[in-house]
């Protein structure tokens, strides 16, 4: 997989399968992004942690596998988690999974949903080397008290430093089938105590995955991924949502509003994770779910990639996802035709008038009243199981669009992140046409 080791722009699987971003952190002068990784085939299986590093969030290098199963607790997978820096060292927190009943025909799967989960940690002196055989600790054993959480479906620890200690939020579910999050506190990152849990009523999914809580200048934000949130029988029903919240560190009390946003209105992104960049901005990325494997001549088949890094801000209760300035810097070479991008991806900037549309190699973007819509029918898998058309809520701040176009992903930013629509695509043509657009500009990657 040497051919996919170094990448620019969108970070993609180095080969085979990736899903959730994990351990996203700026540490030791570099950005580290770990990810759920099955290194043997382009399918979901026993989870490892792959590892990529970058100086600027847009030029990446895959550096191999950092975590892999070695203990009873993580025998069947090192699942999602996060990273913090403490006394110059990097600490990773993740969910270990142990199957109680393994599929005899495929040891990378369990049957009858019989498994248990615990929360584990490992510490690295330099963020690059991890002792998988001797360095792991179980910090929260499998939950036995059903009133707190589920012994199998409690996972994805996100850890942060609070005013008077370390805090962790976990995704879980209740006995009556409602998703919820659990809060824990620690003084030393090793010994953790349960503090509180937060949930909502019916219709908010049966399990909440990959919770992420953080503060911005405009407010406190919670992001999580409720499972079976869209019960319409389409791929995928699990979705990532976000909202501004009120969190009190004392007692870990959190008020959740009834109003939420989708993380992304293309409904393909999932399991987001955030960190702060070297300048203190809150930056987020997420996994783009891809239903089919990409097979390229002479390369290892791969499946899964991440959206471009987005700066998260809150204003008047609304969460914005803005293009990170390093992304704009990467796509800064002005061009006259998309073919000049040389297949490396490009950026389109324009104002879209009422009734205006763009055809991006078969992927259509159009304005209908006060909403921006997309249609990927011509560049996606066939079948009634897939969603093909998407639209934003009513927009308030104008109709300026920025598109970041990759061979397998299009990201449409509306009004500098008021809303974003991102979609997985296959087989796009190297063409662009615009009708009803003003101030159209094209940019390729810098040399």
Secondary structure in CASP SS format (residue, H / E / C, confidence):
PFRMAT SS
TARGET T0000
AUTHOR 0000-0000-0000
METHOD secondary structure of the structure
MODEL  1
X C 1.00
X H 1.00
X H 1.00
X H 1.00
X C 1.00
X E 1.00
X E 1.00
X E 1.00
X C 1.00
X C 1.00
X C 1.00
X E 1.00
X C 1.00
X C 1.00
X C 1.00
X E 1.00
X E 1.00
X E 1.00
X E 1.00
X E 1.00
X E 1.00
X E 1.00
X E 1.00
X E 1.00
X E 1.00
X E 1.00
X E 1.00
X C 1.00
X C 1.00
X E 1.00
X E 1.00
X E 1.00
X E 1.00
X E 1.00
X E 1.00
X E 1.00
X E 1.00
X E 1.00
X C 1.00
X C 1.00
X C 1.00
X C 1.00
X C 1.00
X C 1.00
X C 1.00
X C 1.00
X E 1.00
X E 1.00
X E 1.00
X E 1.00
X E 1.00
X E 1.00
X E 1.00
X E 1.00
X C 1.00
X C 1.00
X C 1.00
X C 1.00
X E 1.00
X E 1.00
X E 1.00
X E 1.00
X E 1.00
X E 1.00
X E 1.00
X E 1.00
X E 1.00
X C 1.00
X C 1.00
X C 1.00
X C 1.00
X C 1.00
X C 1.00
X C 1.00
X C 1.00
X C 1.00
X E 1.00
X E 1.00
X E 1.00
X E 1.00
X E 1.00
X E 1.00
X E 1.00
X E 1.00
X E 1.00
X E 1.00
X C 1.00
X C 1.00
X E 1.00
X E 1.00
X E 1.00
X E 1.00
X E 1.00
X E 1.00
X E 1.00
X E 1.00
X E 1.00
X E 1.00
X E 1.00
X C 1.00
X C 1.00
X E 1.00
X C 1.00
X C 1.00
X C 1.00
X C 1.00
X C 1.00
X C 1.00
X C 1.00
X E 1.00
X C 1.00
X C 1.00
X C 1.00
X C 1.00
X E 1.00
X E 1.00
X E 1.00
X E 1.00
X E 1.00
X E 1.00
X E 1.00
X E 1.00
X E 1.00
X E 1.00
X C 1.00
X C 1.00
X C 1.00
X C 1.00
X C 1.00
X C 1.00
X C 1.00
X C 1.00
X C 1.00
X C 1.00
X C 1.00
X E 1.00
X E 1.00
X E 1.00
X E 1.00
X E 1.00
X C 1.00
X C 1.00
X C 1.00
X C 1.00
X C 1.00
X C 1.00
X C 1.00
X C 1.00
X C 1.00
X C 1.00
X C 1.00
X C 1.00
X C 1.00
X C 1.00
X E 1.00
X E 1.00
X E 1.00
X E 1.00
X E 1.00
X E 1.00
X E 1.00
X C 1.00
X C 1.00
X C 1.00
X C 1.00
X E 1.00
X E 1.00
X E 1.00
X E 1.00
X E 1.00
X E 1.00
X E 1.00
X E 1.00
X C 1.00
X C 1.00
X C 1.00
X C 1.00
X C 1.00
X E 1.00
X E 1.00
X E 1.00
X E 1.00
X E 1.00
X E 1.00
X E 1.00
X E 1.00
X C 1.00
X C 1.00
X C 1.00
X C 1.00
X C 1.00
X E 1.00
X E 1.00
X E 1.00
X E 1.00
X E 1.00
X E 1.00
X E 1.00
X E 1.00
X C 1.00
X C 1.00
X C 1.00
X C 1.00
X C 1.00
X C 1.00
X C 1.00
X C 1.00
X E 1.00
X E 1.00
X E 1.00
X E 1.00
X E 1.00
X E 1.00
X E 1.00
X E 1.00
X E 1.00
X C 1.00
X C 1.00
X E 1.00
X E 1.00
X E 1.00
X E 1.00
X E 1.00
X E 1.00
X E 1.00
X E 1.00
X C 1.00
X C 1.00
X C 1.00
X C 1.00
X C 1.00
X C 1.00
X C 1.00
X C 1.00
X E 1.00
X C 1.00
X C 1.00
X C 1.00
X E 1.00
X E 1.00
X E 1.00
X E 1.00
X E 1.00
X E 1.00
X E 1.00
X E 1.00
X E 1.00
X E 1.00
X C 1.00
X C 1.00
X C 1.00
X C 1.00
X E 1.00
X E 1.00
X E 1.00
X C 1.00
X C 1.00
X C 1.00
X C 1.00
X C 1.00
X E 1.00
X E 1.00
X C 1.00
X C 1.00
X C 1.00
X C 1.00
X C 1.00
X C 1.00
X E 1.00
X E 1.00
X E 1.00
X E 1.00
X E 1.00
X E 1.00
X E 1.00
X E 1.00
X C 1.00
X C 1.00
X C 1.00
X C 1.00
X C 1.00
X E 1.00
X E 1.00
X E 1.00
X E 1.00
X E 1.00
X E 1.00
X E 1.00
X C 1.00
X C 1.00
X C 1.00
X C 1.00
X C 1.00
X E 1.00
X C 1.00
X C 1.00
X C 1.00
X C 1.00
X C 1.00
X C 1.00
X C 1.00
X E 1.00
X E 1.00
X C 1.00
X E 1.00
X E 1.00
X C 1.00
X C 1.00
X C 1.00
X E 1.00
X E 1.00
X E 1.00
X E 1.00
X E 1.00
X E 1.00
X C 1.00
X C 1.00
X E 1.00
X E 1.00
X E 1.00
X E 1.00
X E 1.00
X E 1.00
X C 1.00
X H 1.00
X H 1.00
X H 1.00
X H 1.00
X H 1.00
X H 1.00
X C 1.00
X C 1.00
X E 1.00
X E 1.00
X E 1.00
X C 1.00
X C 1.00
X H 1.00
X H 1.00
X H 1.00
X H 1.00
X C 1.00
X C 1.00
X C 1.00
X C 1.00
X E 1.00
X E 1.00
X E 1.00
X E 1.00
X E 1.00
X E 1.00
X E 1.00
X E 1.00
X E 1.00
X E 1.00
X E 1.00
X E 1.00
X E 1.00
X E 1.00
X E 1.00
X C 1.00
X C 1.00
X E 1.00
X E 1.00
X E 1.00
X E 1.00
X E 1.00
X E 1.00
X C 1.00
X C 1.00
X E 1.00
X E 1.00
X E 1.00
X E 1.00
X E 1.00
X C 1.00
X H 1.00
X H 1.00
X H 1.00
X C 1.00
X C 1.00
X C 1.00
X C 1.00
X C 1.00
X C 1.00
X E 1.00
X C 1.00
X C 1.00
X E 1.00
X E 1.00
X E 1.00
X C 1.00
X C 1.00
X C 1.00
X C 1.00
X C 1.00
X C 1.00
X C 1.00
X C 1.00
X E 1.00
X E 1.00
X E 1.00
X E 1.00
X E 1.00
X E 1.00
X E 1.00
X C 1.00
X C 1.00
X E 1.00
X E 1.00
X E 1.00
X E 1.00
X E 1.00
X E 1.00
X C 1.00
X C 1.00
X C 1.00
X C 1.00
X E 1.00
X E 1.00
X E 1.00
X E 1.00
X E 1.00
X E 1.00
X C 1.00
X C 1.00
X C 1.00
X C 1.00
X C 1.00
X C 1.00
X C 1.00
X E 1.00
X E 1.00
X E 1.00
X E 1.00
X E 1.00
X E 1.00
X E 1.00
X E 1.00
X E 1.00
X E 1.00
X E 1.00
X E 1.00
X E 1.00
X C 1.00
X C 1.00
X C 1.00
END
